[in-house]
């Protein structure tokens, strides 16, 4: 990987793309430290120090924003509205015929769906920004801070509108920066910004584990967390690269004096076909009960049961629900994102077939059978990766605010890293290809 980056910097046009990507990353990180107008930043810093940045309810969004959420900066919402909008549009494509037709139109349809994603991102940013400002005004953003209620000194309507508008504009700027990286830089812009947001919190979280450790000045805990992280990265790389290759043979056809077809290829079915989406779905769904209890202020029996079992991630009930939801959403997302019947019809249309399997419905049934078989290990792998940090939280410090190696963060960082390196290597091969005449 380091060799690929070194060769890329020696190539002029690739060097420009890498430097452009780095400049966008710098701008993005600078925006994550500019506070929103209308807040008392000294109170925010005091609350972060008092609570040590621990907030289980907003932990996922805070991770995707690179810590900007709890600091109430202009990029507080981060990339999360765009991710949510993309997932919603992808799900709606299956149930709305108009969106499905746009998806099949090629580049023009994809451009239209991208435009719808932008509009939905702005709407979600307004909604999430309003909720964040209301949470900050009520003092619920830092539940363990005594001065949390004075974060927003002036609670007038104008101040609230200004704060929501600023956060929404910040999300639009992030979306624009991501598209700039995609067009003029290296890799997928949104993925790169997500990678940077997650990686930005690693050094501070690792050092916090060392400071809070009790064995040999915290170095034993620090090295143990690093070992667990390296083992998780190795497992994620192994599984993310694993795939089942289904051979496909195309019949030979004679058109005039030329023969077409007769080639063999394969359909790559990844073991983790769903990616990180099931973990995000499960994490978001488990936040809902705790949010309901927090905003309702109820002291009934059901509210106390939710507070005991779903507020902290180290409870066995929470872990079991988390694992089962991940497995469920893995199968659900694979079912809506990969259509065996459509693949079988396309193969039949172009004269392709799987050796030993009849074209048409038998091919679709075979693909569905194989997909279900390989989804099981992928779903169990996602559940284990997501639970390892939760167990480590309970062992080391009992707080999910200082443990950086979450399942979602590891999956995203490794996935984006692998994809970016692949793109760099492919562009290097295009520019340094040695033909058979050399």
N, C-alpha and C positions, 0 to 999 in steps of 0.2 A: 504493500500500500504506500509506504514512504517513497519507494522507488518511482511509483506512478506519479506521485505529487512532484517529485524532483524533476522528472522528465516533462511534466506539464508546465512547470515554471520555465523550462528551457525553450518551450514552444511559444512564440510571440502571441498568437491569437488566443491560445489557452491561458496564457499568463494574464492577458487582459480580462478574460472572463472570470478567472479566480480572484483577481484584485477587485473587480467590480462586485463580486459576491461578498468579499470581505468588507468592502466599504458599506454595502447595504446592511450587513450584520452589525457594523459599528453604529450606524444610524439607528437601527432597531434597539440596540442595547442602551443607547443614550436616551431614547424616548421612554424607555422603561424606568428612568430615574427622574423624569420631569413631573412634578406633582400636579394634580388637577386643581384648578382655581376653586377657592371656597372651602378648603380644608385647613386645619391647623396641623402642619406637618410635624411640629415638635410633639404634639400629643400622639400622632401616629407612630413616631419613632419610639416614644416611651411605652406605648402599648405593645409594640413588636418586641421590645426588650423584656417587658414584664411577662408576656405570654410565651416568649421564646419562639415566636412565629408559628406556634402550633394552632391549627384550626382544621379539624377533621372535616367540617362541613364544606369548606371551600378549598380543600387541599388539592383536588384535581384541577380546578380552574387556576389556582395559584401556581401550580406546577407548569401548566401550559403557557402562562404569562411570564414565566421566569421570575416569579416573586413580585411582580408589579401589582397584582391584585390587592394584597394586604397593604402595600405602600400607597395605594390609591393614586396611581400615576395616570398619564394620558393614555398609556397602553395597558391599562389595568385589565381590560377584558381579553387582551391577547388575541390569539388565533382561534379561540374556542368558538365564537359565533360562526366563523367560516367553516370549521369542522362540522359543527352541528347542522348548518345549512346544507353542506355537501352530503351528509348522511341522510338527511330528510329527503333531498331531491333524488338520491339513489334509491331509497325505499319507495318513493312515490312513482318512480319510473316503472315499477312492476305493476302498480295498481291503476295508473292513469294512462289510458291508451294514447293520448296526445303526446305525453312525454316519451312513451315507448317508441312512437313513430319518429319523434325528433332524434332519438338515440340512434335509430337505424338510417338516418339521412346522411350520416358521415360528418364532415367537418362543419357544415352549416348548422346541423342540428346540435352538435356539441357546443358550438358558439352560443346558440340560443339558450341551452341549458345552463351554460356558464353565466349568462346574463341573469337568468332567474336566480341562480345561486347568489349572485351579488346582491340582488334586491332583498332576498330572504336574509342574507347576512346583516344588512343594515337594519331590518326589522327586528331581528334577534338581538342585535347590539343595543338598540333602544330599549328593548324589554329587559335584557340583562343589566344594562346600565342603570335603569330605574330601580330594579331590585337591589343592586349593589349600593346605590345612594341611600335608599330607604333603610337598608340594613346598617349602613354606617351611621345614619342619623339616629337610629334607635339604640345604638351601642351594642348591637348583637354581632358586629363583625369581629370584635375581640371580647369574647364572653368572660375572660378572666381578668380584664383590665378595669381598674376603678374609674378611670377618666374616659372610658370609651364613648360615653354619651356626648362629650364635648369635642369630638373629632370635627364635626361640622358646626362651627359657632353660629353662623347665620343660616337659619333653616327656612328662608323665604322661598317662594315659588320660583323667583327669578334665579336664585342661586342653584336650586335643584335643576332647573332647565339647563343652565349653563354647564353644570357638571355632567349631566347626561349627554348633552350635545358634544362636549369635549371628548368623552369616552367613546361615543359613537364615531366621531371623526378620527380618533386614534385607531379604531378598528378598521375603518376604511383606508387609512394610510398604511396599516400593516398589510391589508389585502393588496394594495397597489405595489408595495415593496416586494411582496412575494411574487407577483406577476412580472415585475421587472427582472427578478432573479431568474425566473423561468425563461424569459425571452432573451436576456442578454448575458446571463451568468451560467453557472454549472448546476445541474440538478433541478429538482422540483422546488420552486421558491417557498411554497407553504411548508413543505417538509423540512427544508433547511432552517427556516425560522422556528419551527417547532423543535427541531434538534437543538438549536442555540438556546431556546428558552429553558429546556430541561437541563442541558449541560451546565448552564450558568449557576444552577443551585447546587451542583455537586461539591465543589471545593469547600464551601461554607458548611454544608451538612456533614461532610466527612470530618472536618475539623471539630465540629460540635460533638460528634461521637467520641473523638479522642479526648476532648475536654471533660465530657461527662463520664468517661470511663473510670473504673476503680482499680483495675489490675495493671500494675507497672506503669502508673501514670496515664492510663488509657490507651497505651500502645497495643496491648493485646486485643482489645476490642476493635481498635482501628485496623490492625492487620487482619483480624478475623472477618471484618466486613469487606475488606478488599479481596480476600480469598473467596468469599461467597459471591461477590460481584463478578470476579473473573470466571468462576465456575458457571454462573448464570449466563454470562456473555458467550462462553464456549458452547453451552447447551443451545442458546438461542440461535447462534450462527449455524450450528449443525442442523437443527430442525428447520430453520427458515430456508436453508439451501436444499433440504430433502424434498424429493418429488417422485411421483409415480409416473413413468413415461409409458403411455399407451400407444403401441405402434399403429400407424395408419398407412395403408397402401393405396395408391391411386392407379386405376386401370389405364392401360396404354390405349390411346386412340389415334387412328390414322386420318388426317385431314389433308387430302391431296397427296403430296409426296412426303409430307412431314408427319412425324409421330409426336404426340403430346402425351403427357402423363407418364405412367410407369415408375414414378418416384415413390420413395418411402419416407415418411416423417413420423412424428409422434405428437401426442397431446400431453403437455406437462401438467399434471395435477399435483399441486403442492400439498404437503402434509398439513400445513397451516394455511389453508385456503382463505380463511376469514381475516387473517392478519390481526391487528390490535383492536378491531372494532368490538368484538365481544367483551373485552375487558373494559372498554370505555362505556358500553351500554350497561354492564353490570354495576360498575362504580357509580354511574349517574343514577341508576334506579335505586340503589341502596342509600343515596343521599336524601331521597324524597321523604321517608318516614321521619328522619331526624329534623328535616326542615319544617315539616308539618308540626311537630311537637314544639320546636323553638318559636315559631311564629304564632301558634295558637295559645301558648302559655298554659295549656291544660295540665292539671295535676291528677287526672283520672288514672285508673289502673292501667289502661292501655298505654297512656303516655309514659307512665313510669316504666312499663315493660320495654317499650321502644328505647327509652333513655338508657336502660341497663344493657340491652342486647345489641343495639344498632348505632349507638353514638361512637363507641370505640371499636376499632378494627380487630382487637385481640380477643374478642368474645367468641366462644365456639359456635354459637348460633349465627353470628355474623359471618364467620369463616365458611360454615356449611352453606348458607344462603348465597354467599359470594361465589363459591365454587360451582354450585348447581346452576346459577344464573349464567355464568361464563360458558358452561357446557351447553346450556339451552340456546344461548345467543350464537354460539359457534355453528350449531346445526341450522339455526334459523337464517343466519346471514349467508351461509353457503347455499341454502336452498333457494334464496331469492337472487343471488349474484351469479350462479352457474345453472344454466338451463340445459339439461342433457338432451331434451327433445330438439331444441334449436340447433345444438351442435350436430346431432345425428342427421337432421334435415340438410344442413349445410354440407356435410360430408357426402350425403347421397346425391345432392345436386351437382357436385363437382366430381362424382365418380370415385369417391374415397370409401374405404371400408376397413374395418379392423379384422385382421386375419383370424378366421375361425368363427366370426360373428356375422350374422346376416345384417344387411343394411336396413335402416328404418327403425321400427320399434325395438327389435332385439338389441340394436346398438345403443339406443337410449336407455334401455333397462340395464345393460351391462355397465354403461357409464355411471348410472345412478347407484348401482351396486358397489362399484369400486369407490365412488366418491363417499358413500356412507361408511365404508370400511376404513378409509384413510382419515376421515373426519374425526373418528373416535380418538385415535392417539393425538391428533392436533388439538382437540378440545381439552383432553386431559392434561396435555402439556401446558396449554394456556392457563388452566386452573392451578397447576402446581407452580408455575412461574409467578402467578399473582399472589399465591399464598405464602411462598417462601419469605418475601419481605415482611408480611404480616406476622409470621411466627418470629422472625428476627426482631421485629419491633417489640414484641412481648418479652423476648429474652434480654435484649440489650438495655432499652431505656423506657419501654412502655409508652412511647409517644411516637406517633407517626409524623411528627414535624421535623425530626432530625435524621430520619433514615432515608437516604437518597435513592437506594437501589430498588425502587418500586417496579412491579412487573410491567406496568404501562410504560414507564420511562426507559427501561432496558429494551423492551421490544421496539419502541420508536427509534431510539438511538442506534441500535444495531441495524434495524431495517433501513433507515435513512443513510447510515454510513455505508452499508453494502451497496445500495442503489447508486449513491454518488460516486463511489469508487468504480463501479461498473461503467458508468457514463464517461468518466475520465479515461479509463482504459480503452473504451470503444473509440473515443475521439482520437486518442493517441495512435491506435492501430490504423485509423483512416489517414493520418498524417505521416506515419512512419512505416507504411506497408512496403515490404520488400518482395518484389515479384520474382518469378522464376528466372528472369534474365540477369539478376544480380548474383 
